[in-house]
Amino acid sequence: MKNIIQNINKAFDHRIRLGIMSVLMVNESADFSTLKELLGVTDGNLASHAKALENENYITVEKQFIGKKPNTSYIATREGRLAFNNHINALEKLISKS
């Protein structure tokens, strides 16, 4: 059981980070507004948790202007996809052992 717990990634401990990665695993990318709406979070919460994932190199951030409006999009990195899959697999193993 100890080995299973060690494979649980602390970067995904918070529900917002878990939500961000879940959305990005099934979509090529997602913009700030979409994530905010899907997850039901504030601007500040989303920004800080996205920054935490970016610092881990689990997501990349692309900023651009669409017309005169800024647009921020997030994309899961290869490393982030692998880490998230490993995290989910560890959770599934933990649940099946219970």
Rosetta blueprint (number, residue, H / E / L):
1 M L
2 K H
3 N H
4 I H
5 I H
6 Q H
7 N L
8 I L
9 N L
10 K H
11 A H
12 F H
13 D L
14 H L
15 R H
16 I H
17 R H
18 L H
19 G H
20 I H
21 M H
22 S H
23 V H
24 L H
25 M H
26 V H
27 N L
28 E L
29 S L
30 A E
31 D E
32 F H
33 S H
34 T H
35 L H
36 K H
37 E H
38 L H
39 L H
40 G L
41 V L
42 T L
43 D H
44 G H
45 N H
46 L H
47 A H
48 S H
49 H H
50 A H
51 K H
52 A H
53 L H
54 E H
55 N H
56 E L
57 N L
58 Y L
59 I E
60 T E
61 V E
62 E E
63 K E
64 Q E
65 F E
66 I E
67 G L
68 K L
69 K E
70 P E
71 N E
72 T E
73 S E
74 Y E
75 I E
76 A E
77 T L
78 R H
79 E H
80 G H
81 R H
82 L H
83 A H
84 F H
85 N H
86 N H
87 H H
88 I H
89 N H
90 A H
91 L H
92 E H
93 K H
94 L H
95 I H
96 S H
97 K H
98 S L
